[in-house]
Structure formats: C-alpha cells, structure tokens
Amino acid sequence: MLFRTVNLRSVGSLCAQFGLGRSVVRGVVVGGGVPPVRGYAAAAFDRSKPHVNIGTIGHVDHGKTTLTAAITKTLAKSGGASFLDYAAIDKAPEERARGITISTAHVEYETDKRHYSHVDCPGHADYIKNMITGAAQMDGAIIVVAATDGQMPQTREHLLLARQVGVQKIVVYVNKVDTIDDPEMLELVEMEMRELLSHYGFDGDNAPIIMGSALCALEGRQPEIGEQSILKLLKAVDEYIPTPERDLQKPFLMPVEDVFSISGRGTVVTGRVERGHLKKGEELEIVGHNKTPLKSTVTGIEMFRKELDEAMAGDNAGVLLRGIRRDQIKRGMILAKPGTVKAHTKILASLYILTKEEGGRHSGFGENYRPQLFIRTADVTAVMRFPPDAEDHSRQVMPGDNVEMECDLIHPTPMEVGQRFNIREGGRTVGTGLITRIIE
C-alpha cells in the first residue's frame, strides 16, 4: 500500500501537495484503507470544469491561511470543497507555534464554473523562496491585506514577484474589516491598494476589491462581512481571472517541486505541468544537476489523490517513476519528453536591477557578483560577468540599470532562451532577468 510505507517526515509535504489534513494521512498510515498498489489515488479525476491555479499572497498575519480555510468552509456547504481548518493548512509544528505559513500548501475546491487548485503562499520574509515557487504556479492571485495595517513591505514584494513570474490578474481581499469602525479608513486602504497595483503594472483601476472578515466566515459570525464576502470574492475570481490558454501542443515539461520515495513502488515527483501532456507508460528524461539526463518510465499519475490517465499543462500532478531512487532527483530539476530540453551552465541574460525604492540593493555591484538565480523551481548560485566585447569591465551596475551579463551557474540547470528568472541576495529580490542566449 502506498501510504503505509511513506516516512512521517514526508507526511506534511504529501498533505500540502494533495490538499489533505495531516490527520487524514495519519489515519491511512495506521489503518491502511488505501486502494491497492495499482491505483494509488482514491478515484479518477473529473475534468468536466476548466481548471485554474490561484493562490493567496500578502503580508504575514494579514489572514491568508484563515481566508483559505474560510473558502473551503463556505464551499463545503454546497459540496464544492472539503473543509480544512487553519491547522490542517498550516501543518508544520513551527508554523503553528509562530502562526505563520512556511511551506506552500495546495488546497482543492470547486465553484459552479471552475475547478481550482489553490496555493496558500508563505508570507514570512524568511520563506520568500517557497513563495516564488508557489507564485510560479498561479494563473491569478488573491492578495490579502489587513484593514488594520494597509499595505506592508511583503505586500509590495509579493506583488513584485507575482508580476515577475507572469501573474496577470489580481483580486484584492481587504480582511479584518470587523475590527474597523471608520468607513474612511477602509476607503483609504482601497485607494492605497489600487495605486499599488497600478505601480506594479496591474490594472489597479478595475481590479475587484472585496471587503470582509475571513475569521467571521470561519466562525459563522456577521454573515454580511463573513460568508457573503467569501461568496463575493469567489464570484470575482470566477469572472475577473481568465481561464488560461494551456500550452498543450509543445513537448511535455514539468519542473520538480518535491520528491517522495515509496517502498515497492518507486519515486513520486510532484510539480505543476508547464506545457504539453503526459500519459502512463511514456518515457521521460530527468534533466538538471547532472551532465547526462536520467531516463525513466511513468507508472502512475495523480492529482489531489485522484488518478489521472493523462497530466496536462496547468495540472499540479504527482508522477510515479520506475527505477529512480529518491536521492537521484532534486527540486529544480525537470521532467521532460526525451531530447527536448538540455541543462546548461552558462547563459547571456538581459537583467533589470531593482532600485532601493523597489526593495532592491542600495549600492551597485561589479564583475564576479554571486547572487542566487531562481529559475522555475531551481535555486542556483551564479557568477555574473560582463560579455567579452563589453567596453568597460570595471564599471559598476547600479540599482535601476538594465544591463546584459553572462551568468556562470555552479551546476547544470535546465534553461531555454526567452525564459525569465529572479535574482536574489541576502533574503530579498534584487533583480529580474531574461535569457537571451545559451552559451554552454
């Protein structure tokens, strides 16, 4: 049986990927009760509604996880979700103790119009790395801002990251309005958020802004700002965030987000399918970290504990691989159709370095600068140098500059021309890049 042999350290991560409370998985570990080996999912996945990936972003303690829990509670009444309380989403002990979310948690729910995979993104500055991975999986986002605080540093950083990873549409949920008596305060928060959205390149004038209290919805109090606000929010998400055009024609590619080992079955790799589609029995290459790709065959696919015959672009899938050990795969590698993607160690990129006001560096840097590059789910150190034909190799790159530089990566990483990435240093985003040429 699948879950009986999963070690307990992996339980929290499995819960996060497949939208389960940890208690559910513990019950399975102890009592068995999972379908036998062949179907490691409980049922077939229903594709009758369009599938959209969204998520909650925003500053720590503004109520992102409470809102996620409130959405599941509200939709559970109509059968569109299984209710997950705050503790089921915020799973790790250190998260509960500090009341903050660290790992990205995946939750599943349905409205009348769509099926959603919802990522609850961490809001604490130490864990922005996970937020980058979470945001990279979103077709649209709900930014949560507390009426008591208004916009805060992480509100701004999350909007910047959302823009950099390609999120186009954002809905605003102004939370904790039950603690505010002054209507003018709420108007001020709305005005601030519209200006902020416009500043980061979103449609601040037309973005829906919903006022409410996720805690009231969760506790069944004051329905006009509780449950009704959740229903208004979901209606806005249905209408404002478009159903994305999935890239199904290109060869299959899925960045590796997490890896689990299952005794007697093989290795499960989880992530969001970036493009193409994948069926059971197909051969794959695992690219990255090594000079030569690993080869494997797909023996099973699932999403939210439901079995899939085929994974498609946009799916958050778990892929069971034959003949691959857990220690052979790392986050940041990719699964791809054989021969379609290569790992590289040197690129030419067009960079934009953030200004101090945008949350970036306060000073410039020169050649041999060594930041972290976040490329898909990979997090890799690179040495930056000016191209050989640059006029002045001693110059400083200043905040606000656009510059072309060569990036030497410390290990082979799957990359393609036209791909965007984030540049980070000392726990903050300092720039963004676009790959213009593969050198080696």
C-alpha beads as a LAMMPS data file, in Angstrom:
LAMMPS data file: protein, C-alpha beads

440 atoms
439 bonds

1 atom types
1 bond types

-500.0 500.0 xlo xhi
-500.0 500.0 ylo yhi
-500.0 500.0 zlo zhi

Masses

1 110.0

Atoms # bond

1 1 1 0.000 0.000 0.000
2 1 1 1.188 3.431 -0.870
3 1 1 0.903 5.468 2.319
4 1 1 1.802 2.725 4.802
5 1 1 5.455 2.980 3.769
6 1 1 5.813 6.749 3.490
7 1 1 8.052 8.040 6.263
8 1 1 6.369 10.516 8.599
9 1 1 8.730 13.346 7.665
10 1 1 7.108 13.274 4.225
11 1 1 3.558 13.307 5.557
12 1 1 3.318 17.096 5.873
13 1 1 4.615 17.569 2.346
14 1 1 2.229 14.974 0.929
15 1 1 -0.641 16.735 2.693
16 1 1 0.427 20.047 1.210
17 1 1 0.627 18.664 -2.324
18 1 1 -2.647 16.802 -2.289
19 1 1 -4.750 19.120 -0.136
20 1 1 -5.167 16.883 2.927
21 1 1 -5.240 17.470 6.641
22 1 1 -2.400 15.609 8.320
23 1 1 -4.869 13.679 10.493
24 1 1 -6.350 12.103 7.348
25 1 1 -2.980 10.785 6.264
26 1 1 -2.156 9.592 9.780
27 1 1 -5.374 7.577 9.699
28 1 1 -4.258 5.969 6.466
29 1 1 -0.758 5.242 7.753
30 1 1 -2.116 3.462 10.788
31 1 1 -5.209 1.832 9.362
32 1 1 -4.352 1.132 5.750
33 1 1 -7.563 1.537 3.789
34 1 1 -5.967 2.863 0.597
35 1 1 -6.774 1.178 -2.726
36 1 1 -4.171 -1.445 -3.607
37 1 1 -0.984 -0.768 -5.465
38 1 1 -2.385 -0.224 -8.906
39 1 1 -4.417 2.887 -8.119
40 1 1 -2.591 4.973 -5.569
41 1 1 -5.352 7.544 -5.959
42 1 1 -8.794 7.148 -4.433
43 1 1 -10.786 7.966 -7.602
44 1 1 -10.483 9.227 -11.166
45 1 1 -10.023 12.984 -11.597
46 1 1 -13.054 14.758 -13.131
47 1 1 -12.172 17.197 -15.948
48 1 1 -15.722 18.471 -16.622
49 1 1 -14.872 22.033 -15.453
50 1 1 -11.993 24.310 -16.523
51 1 1 -9.004 24.013 -14.163
52 1 1 -7.388 27.199 -12.796
53 1 1 -4.436 27.644 -10.412
54 1 1 -4.778 30.541 -7.977
55 1 1 -3.321 31.441 -4.597
56 1 1 -3.308 33.765 -1.626
57 1 1 -0.374 36.158 -1.260
58 1 1 0.297 39.076 1.091
59 1 1 1.991 40.201 4.297
60 1 1 2.487 37.929 7.325
61 1 1 -0.511 37.754 9.715
62 1 1 -2.863 39.532 7.303
63 1 1 -5.040 36.403 7.147
64 1 1 -4.057 34.427 4.025
65 1 1 -4.378 30.984 5.595
66 1 1 -7.538 31.968 7.503
67 1 1 -9.049 33.078 4.174
68 1 1 -8.072 29.788 2.510
69 1 1 -9.772 27.892 5.362
70 1 1 -12.847 30.169 5.102
71 1 1 -13.146 29.451 1.354
72 1 1 -13.155 25.685 1.983
73 1 1 -15.741 26.065 4.779
74 1 1 -18.067 28.236 2.671
75 1 1 -17.847 25.958 -0.388
76 1 1 -18.194 22.786 1.714
77 1 1 -21.861 23.756 2.258
78 1 1 -22.577 23.311 -1.454
79 1 1 -20.282 20.291 -1.852
80 1 1 -17.590 22.304 -3.676
81 1 1 -14.832 21.602 -1.149
82 1 1 -13.813 19.591 1.879
83 1 1 -13.493 21.917 4.868
84 1 1 -9.886 22.302 6.021
85 1 1 -9.362 24.300 9.187
86 1 1 -6.399 26.617 9.750
87 1 1 -4.357 23.875 11.447
88 1 1 -4.856 21.470 8.520
89 1 1 -3.406 24.034 6.088
90 1 1 -0.690 25.324 8.472
91 1 1 0.773 21.897 9.107
92 1 1 4.319 22.000 10.454
93 1 1 4.743 22.458 14.245
94 1 1 6.939 25.546 13.831
95 1 1 4.242 27.103 11.615
96 1 1 1.534 26.618 14.224
97 1 1 3.756 27.853 17.033
98 1 1 4.568 31.052 15.164
99 1 1 1.170 31.250 13.435
100 1 1 2.788 31.645 10.027
101 1 1 2.875 29.535 6.875
102 1 1 6.230 28.199 5.713
103 1 1 5.699 25.572 3.007
104 1 1 3.263 26.247 0.176
105 1 1 0.041 24.289 0.798
106 1 1 -2.206 23.109 -2.048
107 1 1 -5.986 23.063 -1.493
108 1 1 -8.650 21.895 -3.960
109 1 1 -12.153 23.348 -4.390
110 1 1 -14.869 23.991 -6.994
111 1 1 -17.259 26.825 -7.783
112 1 1 -20.214 26.443 -10.170
113 1 1 -17.942 27.468 -13.036
114 1 1 -14.476 26.063 -12.321
115 1 1 -12.200 23.631 -10.523
116 1 1 -9.442 25.395 -8.559
117 1 1 -6.066 24.391 -7.207
118 1 1 -5.323 26.985 -4.527
119 1 1 -1.798 27.630 -3.234
120 1 1 -1.542 29.178 0.237
121 1 1 1.724 31.106 -0.032
122 1 1 4.047 31.850 2.871
123 1 1 4.111 35.459 3.968
124 1 1 7.148 35.488 6.231
125 1 1 10.273 37.149 4.787
126 1 1 12.499 34.151 5.650
127 1 1 10.432 31.915 3.404
128 1 1 10.073 34.000 0.236
129 1 1 11.914 31.192 -1.598
130 1 1 8.839 28.967 -1.270
131 1 1 6.579 31.860 -2.202
132 1 1 8.458 32.177 -5.506
133 1 1 7.726 28.530 -6.291
134 1 1 4.103 28.969 -5.248
135 1 1 3.616 32.118 -7.305
136 1 1 5.164 30.458 -10.342
137 1 1 2.235 28.035 -10.280
138 1 1 -0.507 30.681 -10.323
139 1 1 -2.771 31.765 -13.174
140 1 1 -4.107 34.549 -10.939
141 1 1 -3.852 35.604 -7.296
142 1 1 -5.831 36.894 -4.320
143 1 1 -3.779 39.429 -2.379
144 1 1 -4.887 39.668 1.244
145 1 1 -4.386 42.966 3.062
146 1 1 -5.461 43.636 6.648
147 1 1 -7.708 46.689 7.057
148 1 1 -5.863 47.381 10.329
149 1 1 -2.451 47.760 8.617
150 1 1 -2.981 48.511 4.932
151 1 1 -0.096 47.697 2.587
152 1 1 3.135 46.440 4.181
153 1 1 6.646 45.530 2.889
154 1 1 5.719 41.947 1.978
155 1 1 2.513 43.140 0.269
156 1 1 4.769 45.056 -2.102
157 1 1 7.357 42.282 -2.515
158 1 1 4.679 39.693 -3.269
159 1 1 3.128 41.956 -5.926
160 1 1 6.561 42.452 -7.490
161 1 1 7.239 38.692 -7.516
162 1 1 3.753 37.942 -8.891
163 1 1 4.424 40.348 -11.760
164 1 1 7.858 38.815 -12.435
165 1 1 6.572 35.225 -12.585
166 1 1 3.827 36.204 -15.030
167 1 1 0.677 36.542 -12.894
168 1 1 -1.577 38.915 -14.882
169 1 1 -4.732 39.348 -12.786
170 1 1 -5.048 40.018 -9.053
171 1 1 -8.165 40.243 -6.869
172 1 1 -7.836 42.113 -3.539
173 1 1 -9.415 40.866 -0.292
174 1 1 -9.343 43.520 2.454
175 1 1 -9.502 41.385 5.602
176 1 1 -10.274 42.074 9.291
177 1 1 -12.909 44.746 8.500
178 1 1 -14.795 43.611 11.639
179 1 1 -12.111 45.396 13.688
180 1 1 -12.521 48.765 11.884
181 1 1 -15.310 51.224 12.786
182 1 1 -14.290 54.076 10.488
183 1 1 -15.503 53.685 6.841
184 1 1 -12.971 56.309 5.728
185 1 1 -10.160 54.000 6.877
186 1 1 -11.467 51.283 4.526
187 1 1 -11.699 53.776 1.650
188 1 1 -8.083 54.761 2.292
189 1 1 -6.922 51.108 2.217
190 1 1 -8.793 50.583 -1.088
191 1 1 -7.264 53.708 -2.626
192 1 1 -3.758 52.686 -1.478
193 1 1 -4.157 49.188 -2.939
194 1 1 -5.387 50.488 -6.315
195 1 1 -2.353 52.791 -6.515
196 1 1 -0.017 49.961 -5.507
197 1 1 -1.454 47.554 -8.110
198 1 1 -1.026 50.187 -10.833
199 1 1 2.551 50.874 -9.648
200 1 1 3.481 47.195 -10.189
201 1 1 1.857 47.008 -13.636
202 1 1 -1.540 45.525 -12.715
203 1 1 -4.939 47.053 -13.582
204 1 1 -5.437 48.979 -10.343
205 1 1 -8.497 50.860 -11.633
206 1 1 -10.527 47.732 -12.446
207 1 1 -9.226 45.082 -10.024
208 1 1 -12.071 43.815 -7.795
209 1 1 -11.610 44.767 -4.122
210 1 1 -13.718 42.779 -1.651
211 1 1 -14.118 43.928 1.968
212 1 1 -14.685 41.213 4.563
213 1 1 -13.548 39.139 7.513
214 1 1 -12.219 35.635 6.911
215 1 1 -12.423 34.917 10.653
216 1 1 -16.134 35.857 10.753
217 1 1 -16.737 33.474 7.820
218 1 1 -14.801 30.732 9.589
219 1 1 -16.635 31.226 12.902
220 1 1 -20.084 31.774 11.337
221 1 1 -20.438 35.366 12.638
222 1 1 -21.671 38.542 10.906
223 1 1 -22.567 36.869 7.576
224 1 1 -22.653 40.176 5.652
225 1 1 -18.871 40.598 6.127
226 1 1 -18.191 36.889 6.722
227 1 1 -19.711 34.260 4.438
228 1 1 -21.162 36.816 1.981
229 1 1 -17.717 38.354 1.454
230 1 1 -16.274 34.910 0.618
231 1 1 -19.031 34.308 -1.965
232 1 1 -18.394 37.775 -3.461
233 1 1 -14.666 37.010 -3.589
234 1 1 -15.204 33.686 -5.391
235 1 1 -17.568 35.353 -7.883
236 1 1 -14.892 37.996 -8.565
237 1 1 -12.230 35.297 -9.039
238 1 1 -14.527 33.368 -11.425
239 1 1 -15.224 36.477 -13.503
240 1 1 -12.008 38.532 -13.317
241 1 1 -9.268 35.885 -13.583
242 1 1 -9.460 34.430 -17.117
243 1 1 -9.256 30.700 -17.807
244 1 1 -5.691 30.381 -19.143
245 1 1 -4.835 29.040 -22.568
246 1 1 -2.851 25.900 -21.790
247 1 1 0.249 25.133 -23.827
248 1 1 -0.711 21.591 -24.849
249 1 1 0.967 21.434 -28.259
250 1 1 4.590 21.704 -27.078
251 1 1 6.592 18.737 -25.692
252 1 1 5.921 17.799 -22.041
253 1 1 7.826 19.680 -19.306
254 1 1 7.276 19.694 -15.526
255 1 1 9.634 21.376 -13.018
256 1 1 10.315 19.233 -9.936
257 1 1 8.903 20.811 -6.783
258 1 1 9.169 17.857 -4.376
259 1 1 10.177 14.174 -4.343
260 1 1 8.964 11.213 -2.253
261 1 1 10.120 7.605 -2.081
262 1 1 7.551 4.820 -1.818
263 1 1 8.876 1.343 -0.977
264 1 1 7.975 -1.259 -3.565
265 1 1 6.540 1.329 -5.973
266 1 1 9.243 3.789 -6.936
267 1 1 9.660 7.528 -6.631
268 1 1 6.894 10.158 -6.817
269 1 1 7.788 13.582 -8.221
270 1 1 5.366 16.484 -7.716
271 1 1 5.090 19.786 -9.557
272 1 1 2.987 21.846 -11.939
273 1 1 2.982 20.753 -15.583
274 1 1 4.353 23.735 -17.518
275 1 1 3.476 22.521 -21.012
276 1 1 2.376 19.534 -23.059
277 1 1 0.783 16.374 -21.697
278 1 1 1.938 13.059 -20.245
279 1 1 0.374 9.571 -20.176
280 1 1 1.118 6.491 -18.114
281 1 1 3.686 4.256 -19.782
282 1 1 5.516 7.110 -21.523
283 1 1 9.272 7.556 -21.245
284 1 1 10.765 10.677 -19.662
285 1 1 14.099 12.359 -19.110
286 1 1 15.007 13.922 -15.756
287 1 1 17.198 16.925 -16.583
288 1 1 19.398 19.070 -14.332
289 1 1 22.267 18.847 -11.812
290 1 1 23.967 16.149 -13.953
291 1 1 25.648 16.392 -17.362
292 1 1 23.657 13.390 -18.614
293 1 1 19.861 13.206 -18.143
294 1 1 18.349 10.272 -16.244
295 1 1 15.743 8.167 -18.065
296 1 1 12.566 6.659 -16.611
297 1 1 9.049 5.417 -17.407
298 1 1 5.829 6.816 -15.915
299 1 1 3.948 4.151 -13.922
300 1 1 1.223 6.363 -12.410
301 1 1 -0.144 9.938 -12.338
302 1 1 -2.400 11.568 -9.740
303 1 1 -3.767 14.977 -8.731
304 1 1 -5.374 15.692 -5.334
305 1 1 -5.467 11.943 -4.541
306 1 1 -7.399 11.244 -7.745
307 1 1 -5.953 9.116 -10.513
308 1 1 -5.213 10.690 -13.904
309 1 1 -4.835 8.869 -17.219
310 1 1 -3.082 11.947 -18.526
311 1 1 -1.469 15.024 -16.944
312 1 1 -1.884 18.262 -18.901
313 1 1 -0.345 21.739 -18.807
314 1 1 -1.593 23.531 -15.682
315 1 1 -2.101 20.383 -13.585
316 1 1 -0.477 20.068 -10.143
317 1 1 0.456 16.426 -10.567
318 1 1 2.269 13.627 -8.778
319 1 1 4.190 11.402 -11.232
320 1 1 5.320 7.912 -10.201
321 1 1 8.625 6.954 -11.867
322 1 1 10.121 3.496 -12.369
323 1 1 13.717 2.662 -11.493
324 1 1 14.652 6.040 -9.999
325 1 1 15.906 6.486 -6.426
326 1 1 14.802 9.380 -4.239
327 1 1 18.383 10.665 -3.936
328 1 1 18.770 10.891 -7.733
329 1 1 16.211 13.715 -8.078
330 1 1 16.321 17.187 -6.546
331 1 1 13.982 20.145 -6.558
332 1 1 14.890 22.369 -9.511
333 1 1 15.354 19.506 -11.985
334 1 1 12.672 18.952 -14.633
335 1 1 10.781 16.024 -16.152
336 1 1 10.667 16.356 -19.946
337 1 1 9.969 14.495 -23.166
338 1 1 13.264 12.821 -24.160
339 1 1 15.611 15.023 -26.191
340 1 1 13.621 18.265 -25.859
341 1 1 15.406 20.125 -23.023
342 1 1 19.071 20.359 -22.041
343 1 1 20.795 21.552 -18.857
344 1 1 23.259 24.425 -19.256
345 1 1 25.856 26.166 -17.113
346 1 1 26.414 29.456 -18.952
347 1 1 23.924 31.965 -20.350
348 1 1 23.753 35.526 -21.620
349 1 1 20.892 37.414 -19.968
350 1 1 19.288 40.827 -20.053
351 1 1 18.965 41.995 -16.423
352 1 1 16.991 44.697 -14.646
353 1 1 18.375 45.595 -11.198
354 1 1 15.741 46.869 -8.764
355 1 1 16.118 50.290 -7.164
356 1 1 16.266 50.816 -3.403
357 1 1 12.663 52.110 -3.539
358 1 1 11.562 48.864 -5.238
359 1 1 13.100 46.856 -2.391
360 1 1 16.394 46.139 -4.160
361 1 1 20.050 46.878 -3.449
362 1 1 21.209 50.215 -2.057
363 1 1 24.529 50.081 -3.923
364 1 1 25.965 48.816 -7.196
365 1 1 27.971 45.675 -7.989
366 1 1 30.757 44.764 -10.394
367 1 1 32.091 41.669 -12.135
368 1 1 32.156 38.365 -10.213
369 1 1 28.957 39.251 -8.330
370 1 1 27.485 35.963 -6.974
371 1 1 23.713 36.090 -6.358
372 1 1 21.138 33.267 -6.393
373 1 1 19.135 32.742 -9.589
374 1 1 15.610 31.367 -9.208
375 1 1 14.808 29.596 -12.497
376 1 1 11.492 27.705 -12.376
377 1 1 11.884 25.732 -9.108
378 1 1 15.711 25.785 -9.227
379 1 1 17.717 27.938 -6.830
380 1 1 21.307 28.133 -8.068
381 1 1 24.313 30.385 -7.385
382 1 1 25.739 32.163 -10.427
383 1 1 28.833 34.276 -11.095
384 1 1 27.999 37.347 -13.192
385 1 1 30.450 38.893 -15.655
386 1 1 30.252 41.386 -18.498
387 1 1 30.333 39.874 -22.024
388 1 1 33.860 39.723 -23.572
389 1 1 33.017 42.549 -26.011
390 1 1 31.853 44.943 -23.240
391 1 1 33.659 48.302 -23.330
392 1 1 34.358 48.670 -19.605
393 1 1 34.772 45.576 -17.416
394 1 1 35.496 47.680 -14.323
395 1 1 32.149 49.517 -14.333
396 1 1 29.564 49.204 -11.562
397 1 1 25.999 48.075 -12.280
398 1 1 23.730 50.407 -10.303
399 1 1 20.196 49.894 -8.936
400 1 1 17.723 50.800 -11.703
401 1 1 20.107 49.715 -14.511
402 1 1 19.247 47.477 -17.446
403 1 1 22.362 45.503 -18.333
404 1 1 23.456 42.454 -20.325
405 1 1 25.682 39.988 -18.444
406 1 1 26.999 36.453 -18.709
407 1 1 25.922 34.157 -15.868
408 1 1 28.065 31.118 -14.933
409 1 1 25.943 28.659 -12.914
410 1 1 27.589 26.355 -10.372
411 1 1 25.746 23.270 -11.676
412 1 1 23.874 22.321 -14.883
413 1 1 20.339 23.761 -14.852
414 1 1 17.560 23.273 -17.447
415 1 1 17.114 26.618 -19.227
416 1 1 15.765 27.962 -22.519
417 1 1 16.056 31.220 -24.474
418 1 1 13.209 33.591 -23.577
419 1 1 12.882 32.262 -20.035
420 1 1 12.576 34.701 -17.125
421 1 1 14.205 34.333 -13.711
422 1 1 14.555 36.211 -10.419
423 1 1 17.848 37.375 -8.888
424 1 1 18.033 37.222 -5.090
425 1 1 20.645 38.042 -2.483
426 1 1 20.532 38.080 1.319
427 1 1 16.867 37.095 1.525
428 1 1 15.467 39.677 -0.901
429 1 1 14.784 40.051 -4.617
430 1 1 17.355 42.381 -6.189
431 1 1 16.578 41.969 -9.877
432 1 1 14.959 40.062 -12.702
433 1 1 16.443 38.534 -15.841
434 1 1 15.574 37.229 -19.302
435 1 1 17.741 34.592 -21.007
436 1 1 18.783 35.889 -24.447
437 1 1 21.373 33.249 -25.436
438 1 1 22.632 29.870 -24.253
439 1 1 26.445 29.869 -24.227
440 1 1 27.207 26.368 -22.909

Bonds

1 1 1 2
2 1 2 3
3 1 3 4
4 1 4 5
5 1 5 6
6 1 6 7
7 1 7 8
8 1 8 9
9 1 9 10
10 1 10 11
11 1 11 12
12 1 12 13
13 1 13 14
14 1 14 15
15 1 15 16
16 1 16 17
17 1 17 18
18 1 18 19
19 1 19 20
20 1 20 21
21 1 21 22
22 1 22 23
23 1 23 24
24 1 24 25
25 1 25 26
26 1 26 27
27 1 27 28
28 1 28 29
29 1 29 30
30 1 30 31
31 1 31 32
32 1 32 33
33 1 33 34
34 1 34 35
35 1 35 36
36 1 36 37
37 1 37 38
38 1 38 39
39 1 39 40
40 1 40 41
41 1 41 42
42 1 42 43
43 1 43 44
44 1 44 45
45 1 45 46
46 1 46 47
47 1 47 48
48 1 48 49
49 1 49 50
50 1 50 51
51 1 51 52
52 1 52 53
53 1 53 54
54 1 54 55
55 1 55 56
56 1 56 57
57 1 57 58
58 1 58 59
59 1 59 60
60 1 60 61
61 1 61 62
62 1 62 63
63 1 63 64
64 1 64 65
65 1 65 66
66 1 66 67
67 1 67 68
68 1 68 69
69 1 69 70
70 1 70 71
71 1 71 72
72 1 72 73
73 1 73 74
74 1 74 75
75 1 75 76
76 1 76 77
77 1 77 78
78 1 78 79
79 1 79 80
80 1 80 81
81 1 81 82
82 1 82 83
83 1 83 84
84 1 84 85
85 1 85 86
86 1 86 87
87 1 87 88
88 1 88 89
89 1 89 90
90 1 90 91
91 1 91 92
92 1 92 93
93 1 93 94
94 1 94 95
95 1 95 96
96 1 96 97
97 1 97 98
98 1 98 99
99 1 99 100
100 1 100 101
101 1 101 102
102 1 102 103
103 1 103 104
104 1 104 105
105 1 105 106
106 1 106 107
107 1 107 108
108 1 108 109
109 1 109 110
110 1 110 111
111 1 111 112
112 1 112 113
113 1 113 114
114 1 114 115
115 1 115 116
116 1 116 117
117 1 117 118
118 1 118 119
119 1 119 120
120 1 120 121
121 1 121 122
122 1 122 123
123 1 123 124
124 1 124 125
125 1 125 126
126 1 126 127
127 1 127 128
128 1 128 129
129 1 129 130
130 1 130 131
131 1 131 132
132 1 132 133
133 1 133 134
134 1 134 135
135 1 135 136
136 1 136 137
137 1 137 138
138 1 138 139
139 1 139 140
140 1 140 141
141 1 141 142
142 1 142 143
143 1 143 144
144 1 144 145
145 1 145 146
146 1 146 147
147 1 147 148
148 1 148 149
149 1 149 150
150 1 150 151
151 1 151 152
152 1 152 153
153 1 153 154
154 1 154 155
155 1 155 156
156 1 156 157
157 1 157 158
158 1 158 159
159 1 159 160
160 1 160 161
161 1 161 162
162 1 162 163
163 1 163 164
164 1 164 165
165 1 165 166
166 1 166 167
167 1 167 168
168 1 168 169
169 1 169 170
170 1 170 171
171 1 171 172
172 1 172 173
173 1 173 174
174 1 174 175
175 1 175 176
176 1 176 177
177 1 177 178
178 1 178 179
179 1 179 180
180 1 180 181
181 1 181 182
182 1 182 183
183 1 183 184
184 1 184 185
185 1 185 186
186 1 186 187
187 1 187 188
188 1 188 189
189 1 189 190
190 1 190 191
191 1 191 192
192 1 192 193
193 1 193 194
194 1 194 195
195 1 195 196
196 1 196 197
197 1 197 198
198 1 198 199
199 1 199 200
200 1 200 201
201 1 201 202
202 1 202 203
203 1 203 204
204 1 204 205
205 1 205 206
206 1 206 207
207 1 207 208
208 1 208 209
209 1 209 210
210 1 210 211
211 1 211 212
212 1 212 213
213 1 213 214
214 1 214 215
215 1 215 216
216 1 216 217
217 1 217 218
218 1 218 219
219 1 219 220
220 1 220 221
221 1 221 222
222 1 222 223
223 1 223 224
224 1 224 225
225 1 225 226
226 1 226 227
227 1 227 228
228 1 228 229
229 1 229 230
230 1 230 231
231 1 231 232
232 1 232 233
233 1 233 234
234 1 234 235
235 1 235 236
236 1 236 237
237 1 237 238
238 1 238 239
239 1 239 240
240 1 240 241
241 1 241 242
242 1 242 243
243 1 243 244
244 1 244 245
245 1 245 246
246 1 246 247
247 1 247 248
248 1 248 249
249 1 249 250
250 1 250 251
251 1 251 252
252 1 252 253
253 1 253 254
254 1 254 255
255 1 255 256
256 1 256 257
257 1 257 258
258 1 258 259
259 1 259 260
260 1 260 261
261 1 261 262
262 1 262 263
263 1 263 264
264 1 264 265
265 1 265 266
266 1 266 267
267 1 267 268
268 1 268 269
269 1 269 270
270 1 270 271
271 1 271 272
272 1 272 273
273 1 273 274
274 1 274 275
275 1 275 276
276 1 276 277
277 1 277 278
278 1 278 279
279 1 279 280
280 1 280 281
281 1 281 282
282 1 282 283
283 1 283 284
284 1 284 285
285 1 285 286
286 1 286 287
287 1 287 288
288 1 288 289
289 1 289 290
290 1 290 291
291 1 291 292
292 1 292 293
293 1 293 294
294 1 294 295
295 1 295 296
296 1 296 297
297 1 297 298
298 1 298 299
299 1 299 300
300 1 300 301
301 1 301 302
302 1 302 303
303 1 303 304
304 1 304 305
305 1 305 306
306 1 306 307
307 1 307 308
308 1 308 309
309 1 309 310
310 1 310 311
311 1 311 312
312 1 312 313
313 1 313 314
314 1 314 315
315 1 315 316
316 1 316 317
317 1 317 318
318 1 318 319
319 1 319 320
320 1 320 321
321 1 321 322
322 1 322 323
323 1 323 324
324 1 324 325
325 1 325 326
326 1 326 327
327 1 327 328
328 1 328 329
329 1 329 330
330 1 330 331
331 1 331 332
332 1 332 333
333 1 333 334
334 1 334 335
335 1 335 336
336 1 336 337
337 1 337 338
338 1 338 339
339 1 339 340
340 1 340 341
341 1 341 342
342 1 342 343
343 1 343 344
344 1 344 345
345 1 345 346
346 1 346 347
347 1 347 348
348 1 348 349
349 1 349 350
350 1 350 351
351 1 351 352
352 1 352 353
353 1 353 354
354 1 354 355
355 1 355 356
356 1 356 357
357 1 357 358
358 1 358 359
359 1 359 360
360 1 360 361
361 1 361 362
362 1 362 363
363 1 363 364
364 1 364 365
365 1 365 366
366 1 366 367
367 1 367 368
368 1 368 369
369 1 369 370
370 1 370 371
371 1 371 372
372 1 372 373
373 1 373 374
374 1 374 375
375 1 375 376
376 1 376 377
377 1 377 378
378 1 378 379
379 1 379 380
380 1 380 381
381 1 381 382
382 1 382 383
383 1 383 384
384 1 384 385
385 1 385 386
386 1 386 387
387 1 387 388
388 1 388 389
389 1 389 390
390 1 390 391
391 1 391 392
392 1 392 393
393 1 393 394
394 1 394 395
395 1 395 396
396 1 396 397
397 1 397 398
398 1 398 399
399 1 399 400
400 1 400 401
401 1 401 402
402 1 402 403
403 1 403 404
404 1 404 405
405 1 405 406
406 1 406 407
407 1 407 408
408 1 408 409
409 1 409 410
410 1 410 411
411 1 411 412
412 1 412 413
413 1 413 414
414 1 414 415
415 1 415 416
416 1 416 417
417 1 417 418
418 1 418 419
419 1 419 420
420 1 420 421
421 1 421 422
422 1 422 423
423 1 423 424
424 1 424 425
425 1 425 426
426 1 426 427
427 1 427 428
428 1 428 429
429 1 429 430
430 1 430 431
431 1 431 432
432 1 432 433
433 1 433 434
434 1 434 435
435 1 435 436
436 1 436 437
437 1 437 438
438 1 438 439
439 1 439 440
